[in-house]
Structure formats: C-alpha cells, structure tokens
C-alpha cells in the first residue's frame, strides 16, 4: 500500500458518519438507563442519566487538566539531544 493512498477517515463524509454513530450509541445508552432497575449506594446515583453526565464531566475535566499540565511539562523539540551531538552539523 502506498503512503499517498487515501485512508477511509481521510474522507470527511466518513468522519461525519463516525461522529453521528457515536452520538446514536450514546443516546441509546442514555435511553437504556430507563429500562433497568438500579441499586444505588447513594441517592443521586439513582437519578436518570447520572452516570453519563458524570462521565462527560469527568472527561472534560481530564482534557482541561491535561491542557493546563501541558504548559508546565512541555519541552523543546530537541530537549533530549545534547548540543554537541546534533545531526544537522
């Protein structure tokens, strides 16, 4: 396979299909929350859609904390390369 051959996700139409497919799966999981009996340890765990909302807030929190942490941990591109051993000399 040639490196210049287009992959299936290079087509924006396929990316849109994947996004819509994930949205449908998330909606089905949320609707499924109506059809089973919960045994919550705490009262708020029994609320409709608690776990999907909790998961979404947790994911957003992870992304935002990673963006903040990136500012602190970021290094230059040649950080691990000693100046006297550079390949471009």
N, C-alpha and C positions, 0 to 999 in steps of 0.2 A: 504494500500500500504506500502510495506516495504521500509525503508530508503536506503537499498542496491540495490534496483531495479534501473536499468539504466533509465535515462530520455532521451527524444528524442534529446536533444542537447549534450548529452554525446558522441554521435556518430560523429566523425569528418566529415564524409560524409554529415551529415545534416547541420553542421555549414558551410561547403563549399557551400551548396545549398542556405542557407540564405544569405551569402555574395554575391554570384552571383545574387540572386534575387534582392537584394538591388541595386546592380550595374546596373542591367537591368532597374529597376524603375527610377534610377537617369538618365540614358541615355534617357529613354522615356520622362522624364520631360524636359530634355535639348532639345530634338528634338521638343517637343511641343512648345517650345519658338519660333519656326519658323512659327507656324500656327495661331497666334492670333495677333491682332493689339494692339500695346502698346500706352499708353498715358502718356509718361514720363514727369515728372516735370523738371528734369534736363536732359541734352543731353546724358550723359553717361548711364542713366538708359535705354536708348533705344538700347544699344549695345547688340549684341547676347550673351546670356549666362551671362549677368552681375549679375543677382541675384543668380544663382548657384555658381558662383565664389565668390561673396560677402559672401554668406552663408558659403562656405567652409573656406574662410579666417577667418571669424568670429568664426567658430567652433574651428579651430586650435588655434586661439588666446585665446579662453576660456580655452582650455586644457592646453596650455603652461602657462597661468597666474595662473591656479589652481595648477599646479606643483610647481611654484615659491611660491605661497601662502602657500602651504602645509609645506614647510620648515619652515616658520615663525610661523604657527599655530599648528604644531604637538606637541603633549603631550605624556608623557609616558603612558604605558598601565594602570598603577594604579594611575593615576593623581588625580582622584576624590575620591580615597579611602584613608582615614586617616591611618597613620602607626599603631595607637593603635587599630584599628578596622579591621585588616586584617583577612581573613578567614583561612589562612594557619597556624596560630599559634596554 
